[in-house]
Amino acid sequence: MAAITATARKASAPGVLTRPAARKLLALALVAAILVPLATARWASGSWPEALTVDASGPLAGASDWIIDNRDSHPLFLYFFGHVSNLVVVTVRAVYLALLAVGWAGVTALAGLVAWRVAGIRLALGTAVAFLACGLLGMWVPTMQTLALMVVAVTASVVVGALLGLAAGLSDRMDRVLRPVLDTMQVLPAFAYLLPVVLIFGIGVPAAVLATVVYAAPPMARLTALGLRGADKEVLEAVESLGTTARQRLLTARIPLARRELLLGLNQTIMMALSMAVIASVIGAGGLGDRVYQALASVDVGAALAAGIPIVLLAVVLDRVTGAAGANLGQAPRPRTHWLYVVVGAAVVAAAGRLTARLEWPDGWVVSLVEPVNRAVGWMTDHLYSGVPVIGGTADWAARFTTWVLDPIRDGLQWLPWWSVLLVVATLAWLIGTWRTALTAVLAMAAIGVLGVWNPSLDTLSQVLAAVAVTLVVGFATGIAAARSDRVDRLLRPVLDVFQTMPQFVYLIPVVALFGVGRAPAVAAAVVYALPAVVRITAQGLRQVDPAALESARSLGATSAQQLRQVQLPLARPALLLAVNQGVVLVLAVVIIGGMVGGGALGYDVVFGLAQGDLATGLVAGAAIVCLGLMLDRVTQPTERRAKKGA
């Protein structure tokens, strides 16, 4: 058993007890011994010094005013941004009118037939049922609005991402240039993308589409570059030996060999675009997201749920269809005539709908969930919200969590001297990474203070830390159970699939109903959103532990708990660190959106800036969110993952 434990420790990533970490700690202790007395003498109060703060609100307000004043006259807007905006509006409207012209029956038939062609009859039936459910809920027109925006945004995201990925995959210089940009964009919360496009394009569909493109293009770019760079070298050498040109090698070898990564990139782009299309309702995207946003603003849980269900159904259908297309690569191709059947079948159904004047979803077929759901919410409010004997109500839980957890963490962070926070960040980042990682994290955190939003950022950080702690405790326990029991894994799989495909906005609906508004509901929504990723990565990491090591432990008489504690967990440490990193990034994304339901701090500043047109306040908060996300990613990003990225 001792030999197995030693092997596990040797195979695990460097930790605080290994020599490199010990040397780092010693160096940090020496630096702290020199700098802490100096910092204490110079900045005794501990709060961020005014002398190190830059007032960015004035220049940003001036830039905002200049853009607004020149939006209708400057050549940059007239001959570039104006044309881009008009093109987006015309394209989205054309797709939307085409969907309405096909009619509900034609769209449902087309979606079902495409799913049948790609993945078989079961998924085709599920797709058709999902689209019919959107109509039954009375959300057919908003669903078509969201789908039209999705078609345009995903197409643009795939084109932009594929071109960037092509450049990074074929050029080492472009790969080095794009890698830090894509790394940074990948950890930014979605809200951070809204303000710059609103500043340029104003409120409306163009801003929503372009924000979605900026948010959804990086996965396509990264996976395209990964697929092109990971192509089998022997195949490429064989093709080159035939005298082919670089273009021929790209079209006949590199791209075909990277098809799986390209389809995975398409899948990730679609899911991120749908998530962003819903969030972009804040800036005038319309569709289902606008219905959810308006319902949340009036705390109408029934209306929010009626619009949220179609969002989830769209996400699940799109995820399954694109996932099935990637999984079927390498299998015997189906006859090309199947696509002819798809086109003919959809055309026949659409024509039948037009001839019978059934293009619009019949009002008599609508099933309203608003009243039943609101009655259920009213019952929950009366019986579960407060006054429950012994255990208390959900409002009591939220208040206690705020008083006992969130307030102490926030007050403790704000009480700490600013330089001690930077020292802690540097220590954590250097222990898990390199000195470059620590420098990036410290500079990102210092930039928050320079922007003058130190205390609101620490408030947001306190919510993130509390949510991450709950997420990791529940996620690790659930992931361990799923890894050690096939039955638990089968039971959890469909639940995790549904939760992992839900856009961030939807998670706010149930927490508002259960907990009201405040910081605790924002934390609860963040936990639910991040939990599926943590559970999946933990379970996968534990299941991939070398079976030989487990067999050796069993042969030495190790119990199940000893195998987990001394073999599986040490060998799965890289996966566990990745789970922590992903949990932090996902939690931050929803904590920021929680500003819409009383989360306060940076999220509130962004929402306030968007709602009041105070772009200076919103942009400063958005920049702070960017810095906070970058710092958290660097502090929690495993060394192995960073080495693979080349960072």
N, C-alpha and C positions, 0 to 999 in steps of 0.2 A: 504494500500500500504506500509506503514511503517513496518507493521508486516511481510509482505512478504520479504521486503528488509533485515530486521534483520535476518529472517530465512535463507536467501541466504548467508548472511555474516557469519552466524554461521556455515553453512554447508561447506563453502569453506575452503581450506587449509590455514595454518598459513601464514600471510603476514606481511608486515613491520609495520602495525599499531596494531598488537596483542601483548600481553604481552611477549611471548617468544621471538619474533623478537625484541621488544624494549629492552629486557635484553641483547640480543646478540649485538645490536647496542651500548648499553652503555658500554659493556665489550670491544668491539672493539675500541670505542673512548678512553677508558682509556689506552689500549695497545698502540694505535697510539700516544697518548699524551706522552708516555714514549719513544717509539722506534723512532718516526719520528725525533726528535731533535738529537738523537744519530746517526741515519743513515745519516742525513744531514751533521753533523760534520765529520763523518768518510768517506762518499762517496759523496763529494760535486758535482762531475761531473754528476752523475746520470747514466752514462753508466755502463754496467756490468763490474765489476772489474776483471782485468787480474789475480789477486791473487786467485780468486774463479773459474778460468777456468781450465779445465783439457784437455790437448791436446790428444785426442783419435785417431787422424789420424795416429800417429806413430805405436802404438800397432795394430790398425786395419790393416794398410798396411802390417805390419809384419805377422799378422795372415793370411791375404789374400795371401801373397807370400808363406807362408808355405803350405797352402792348395793347391795352384797351383803347387808348386814344388813336393808335395807328393801325388797328386791326382792319379798318375799312379803306385805308389810303396807302399804306406802305407797300412797295413792290414785292417784298418778301411774302406778305400775306395775300396780296392780290394775285400774284403769278405762281405761287408755290403752294402755301398752306391752303389758300382758297380753293385751288383746283383739287388738292387732295381731299378737302372736306366735301366738295361737291361730288367727287367720284365716289366717296364712301356712301354718301346719302343716296345717290342714284342707284348704286349697286345693291345696297340693302333693301331699298324700296322695290327694285326689280325682282329680287329673290322673294320678298314678302308677297308681292302681287302674284308671282308665279305659283307660290304655294296656295294662295287663296283661289287662284284659277283652277288648280288641279282639284281642289275640294278635299274635304276631310276623308272621303272614301279613297280617293286617289293617293293622297299622302300616306294613309295607313297601309294601302296595298303596296305602294312602292317601298316603304320602309320594311314591311314584312318580307317582300320578295327579295330585297337586297340581303336581309339577314339570312333568308333561306339559301341564297346563292353562296354566301360566305361561310355559314356555320351550320346549316341544317334546319330541319323542320321545327325542332323544339325551340330554338332561339327565335325562329320566324314567328311562331305563335306568341311567344313572350313579347316580342317587339310590337306585334299588332295589338295585343292586349294593353300594352303600355300606352300606345297612342290613343286607343279607344278610351282608356281611363282619363286621359287629359280632357277629352271631350265631355265625358260623363261628369266631370267636376266643374264644367262650365268654363274651362280655361283654354279652349281651342285657339281662339284668336291670340291671346297672350303667348301661348306656346309657339304659334307660327312666327310671332314677332321675335321671340328669343331664338328660334331656329334659324330665321333669316340672318339675324346678327351673327349667330354662330357660324353659319356657312361662310359668310364673308370674312369674319375674323380668323377662322381656322385656315381658310385658303391662304390668306395673306401671311399668317404665322408660319405655315408650312413652307411657303415660298421663301420668305425671309430667313427662316431657320435653316432650311436646306442649303441656301446659298452661303450663309455664314459657315455652316458645318462643312460644306464642300471646300471652302477656302481654308478652314482650319485643318481639314483632313488631308489636304494636298500640299500644304505649306507649313513648315515648322515655324517660320516667323509669324504667320498669322495665328497659328495655334498658341504661341506664347503671348501674343497681343490679346487674343480673345478670351483666353482661359480666365484671367482674373476678372474680366468684365462679366463673363457668364457666371462665375462663382459668386460674385457680389449680387447679381440680379436674381440668382436662384434662392438666396436667403432673405430677400426683401419681402416684407408683407405686401399684400395686394394693394392696400390703401395708399402705399407710398407712390404708386404709379398714377394715381388719379390727378393729383394736383398739377404736375407739369403739363399734361395734355389739356386740362381745363384752362390753364393760363394761356395756352396758344389757341385752342379751338373753341373754348367756351363750353357751356352746358349743352349737351345734345348727343345724338347718335355718333357723329364723327369722333368726338372725344372718347366715347365708350368703346368704339371699335379699335381705335389706335392704342388706348390703354390696354385693351385685351391682347392686341398683337405684341406689344412690348413685354407683357407678362408671360405670354404663352410661347413665344418664339424660342427662348433659351433651351428648353428640353429638346426641341427638334434639332437645334444647332449642335448641342453637345452629343446627342446620340448619333447624328449623322457623321460627325467627326470621328466618334468612337468606332462606328461601323467601318468607315473607310480606312482608318488606321489599323483596325484589327483584321483586315482581310488576309486570308491565307497567303503567306509569302511564296510558298511553292507554286501555288496556282498562278500568282502574278508573274513569277519567273518563267513559268511555262508559256504563258501568253506572250510575254515579252520576247521569248526566244523565237516566236513565230513571226517576228518583225512588225508587230503592231505599233501604232502610234500611241502617244499618251492619251489622246481622246478615245481611241478605240479600247484601250485597256480600262479606262474609266467606265465606258458604257457597257462593255461586254464582260468585265470581270469584277471591278471594285464595287459598282453599284449592285449588281446581282448578289454578290457575296454579302453585302450589307443590308439585304432586304429585311431581315429580322429586326435589326436595330432601327431601320427606317420606320417600320410599322410600329415598333414600340414608341418611337418618337412621336408618331402621329397619335397614338393612344394618349400619351402624356399631354400632348398639345391640346387635344380635344377636351380632356378633363380640366386642364388649367384654364382653357378658354371659357368653358361653361361656368367654372367657379368665378372667373373674373367678370363674365357677362352679367352675372347676378349681382355682384358687388357694384358693378358700374351703373346699376340703377340709381345710385346716389347722384350720378352726374347726367342723368337723363337717358339711360339706355332703353327704358320702357320694357314691355314684356312681363314675364313672370317675376323677374327681380323687382320691378317697380311695384307689383302687387304685394310682394312680401314686405318691401320697404314701407309702403304706405300702411299696411296692416300693423307692422311693428310700431310705427310712429303713433298709432292710435291704440296700441295694445289690444288689437282684435286678433286673438289667437286663431279663431276659426277661419278667418279670411287668409291669414298667413299660412295656415296648414293647407288650405285648399290650393294655394299657389305653390307651396313648398313640395307637395307630393309630385306634381308633374316635373319639377326640377330634378327630383331624385330619380324618377322614372327615366327621364331623358339621359341622366348621367349613367344609370345602370345599363341602359340599352346601348349607348354609344361605347361604353367601356367593354361590354361583352362582345359586340360585333367586331371592334378593332382588335380586341384580344384574341378572338377566335381566328381572325385573319392571320395574325402573327403565329398562332399555334399550328395552323394548317400548312405553314410553309414546309416544303420538303416532301409533302404527301403528293399522291397522284392527282394532277390537276383535273378539275371537272370539265366537261365539254363546254366549249365556248358558246354553244347554242343556249346554255342556261341563261346567259345575259340577255339573249334575244327574248327568251320567255319572260324575263323580268320586265323588260321595256314594254313588250306587247301586253302583258298582264296588267301592268299599272296603267297603260294607255286605255285599255278596255274599261277598267273600273272607273277611271277619271271621266271617260266619255259617257258612261252610264250615269254618273253623278250629274253631269251637265244636262243630259237629256231629261232627267227627272227633276231638275232644279233642286238638287240636294247638295249644293256646294257648301253651304253653311251648316254647322252642327245644329240639329233641331233643338229648339228650346225645351221641348217636352221630354227630351232625353237627359236633361241635366239633373244630377243628384246633388243637392246642396248639403255641404258638410258644416257650413258656418254655424247654424243654429245649434245642431247637436253638440258640436265641439265646444262652443261657447257655454252651453249648459253644463257640459262636463267640467269645463274650466271653472265655472261658477261653483259647482259642487266641490271641486278640489280646493278652491279658495275658502269656501265656508268650512270644510271639514279637515283639510290637510295643511292649509297655509299657516294656521296658528291654532293654539289651544288643544293640540292632541295630547291626551294624558301620557305621562311618563316620558315619552320620547320627544315631545314638542313637535311643532309644525315645521314646514320647509322654510318659512320666514324666520323662525327661531334658529334653524341651522345656519341660514345665510348670515344672520346677525352675529351668531357666535363665531362662525368662521372668520368674519370680518374683524371682530373684536379680539379674538384669541390668536389669529394667524396673520391676517393681512396687515392689520395695524402695527403689531410689533415688528414685523419684517420691514415695513415701510419706514417706521420711525427709527429702527436700528440702522438702516442704510443711510437715511438722511442725517442721523447723528454722527456717523463715522466721518472723520476728516476726508476731504476729497482726495488727498494724496494717498491715504491708506486704501481707498477703493481702487485707485490705479495700481497700487502695489499688489493687491490681491488679484486683480485681473492679470497683471503681468506674471505672477507666480503660477496661476492656474494654466494660462496659455503656454508658458514655457515648459511646465512639467509634462503637458500632454503633446506639445509640438516642438517647435524650434524657436530660436530667438527672433526670427522674422515673424513668426506667428504672434509672439508676445508683443513685438513692436506694433504690429498692425492692430491688435486688440487694444493696446494702451492708447494709441493715437485715435482710434475710433471713439473710445470712451472719453478721452480728453476733448474731442471735438464737440461732444454733447455739452460740456461745461462752457466751452468757448461760445457756443450758440446761445447760452443763457437759459437753458431749459434743464438744468441739473436736477432740481427737485422733482419736476414732473417725470423725468426719465427714470429716476430711482423709484417713484411710485409705480410706473409701468413695470420696472424690473422686479419689484416686490411681488406683483401679481404673477409675473412669469415664473419666478422661483417657486411660489406656492403651488401654482398649477403643475409645474414640472415635477415637483416632489410627489404630489398625489398621482400624477400620470405614471411615474416610474414605479411607485409602490404597487398600484393596481395592475399596470401593464406587465411588469416583471412577473408578478404572481400568476397572472392569467397566462402569459406566454410560457412559463414553466409548466403549468398544468396542461396546456395544449401540446407542448413538446413531449410530455411523458404519458399522454393518454390519447390514443387515436379517436376515442369516442368524443372527448372534449374538443378535439381539433375539428371533427366533423360538425359538431353542434355550433362551434364558433365561426366556422368558415362563412356561411351565408350572412351571418350578422356582421362580421367584419367587412365582407364585400359591400354590403349596403352602406355601412357607415363610412367606408373609405371613399365611396364615390359621391357622397353628399357634398355640395358646395358649402363653404364656410357660413354663409348667411343663414342657412336652414337651421343650424344648431342653436341659433338665438331664440327660435320659436318656443321649444319646450321649456327652456330655462326661465324665460320671462313668465311663462304660465305658472311654473312651480315656485320660483324664488322672487318674482317681482323684478325691480331694477336695482342696480348697484354693482359694486366690484365683485361680490361673490358670484352672481350669475355669469358675469364675464369669465371668471375663472372656471366655473362649471362647464360652460360651453367650450372653452379651450381644452379642458380635460377630455371631454367626449370626442372632440375633433382629433386630438393627437393620439388617443388611446389605440385605435386600430393599427397604426404604423408601428408603435412600440411593441404591441403584442405580436405582430407578424414577424418583425425583425428578431425579437427575442426567441420565438419558437423556431424560426428557421436556423438561427445561430446554434441553438442547443441541438437541433436534429442533425446538423452537419458535423458534429463532433466525431472524430475518428472512432468507428466502432471497435477497433482493436484496443484502444485505450480503455474503453468501457468494459470490454471483455476481460482485459487483464485485471481491472479493478474488481470485477465480480469473482474472478478466480482466486483473488487474494482475500475474499470474504467481506468485501466492502458492502455496507448496506446501501439502500437506495438513496438515503439522505447523504451519505458519505460520497457516493458517486457524483451526486449533483454538486455538492459543496467543494469537493477536492479535485474533480476531473472536468465535469461539464462546464461549470461556470468559469474556471480559469481558461480553458481552451476556447470558450465562446466569448472571451473578453472583447475582441475587436467588434463582434456583432453587437454586444451590449453597449459599447461606446458609441457605435453608430446609432443605436436606438435612442440613446440619450441626446445625441446631436439632432436627430430628426424630431424628437419630442420637443426640444427647445424651439426649433424653427417653427414647427406647426403651432405650438402654444402661442408664440409671439404673434403670429398672424391673426389669431382669433381674439387675443387680448386687446389688440389694437381695434378690431371691429367692435369689441365690447364697449368702446366709448359711446356707441349708439344706444346702449341700454344701461347707461350709468356707470361705466367702468372708469370714466374720468381720465386724468393724466394726458399722455400724448394722443391717445385715441380721440378723446374729447376735443383737443385742439384741432385735429385734422377735420373732424366732423363740423366743428364750429366754423373753421375757415371755409369749408365748402358751402355750408348753409348760409353764412353771412357775407360771402364774397370777400372775406378777409384773407386774401391769399398769402400775405406775409406771415401771419400766425400759422396758417396751415402748412406753408412750405418749410418754415423753421421746424415745426413738429415733424413733418415728413422726413427732413434731413436727419433729425435726431433718431427717428425710427430706423432709418438706414444704418446709422452708426451703431445703434443698439443691436440690431440684427447681425451686423458684421462682427461685433465684439462677441456676442453669444455663440455665433458659429465657430469663430476661431478658438474660443475657450473650450468648446465641447467637441471639436472635430477630431476624430482619431488620427493618430500619426500615420497609420497604414493607409487610410483613405486619402490623406493629403499627399502622401508619397506617390500614390497612383495618379493623382491629378498633376503631380509635378510642381505643386505649390511650394 
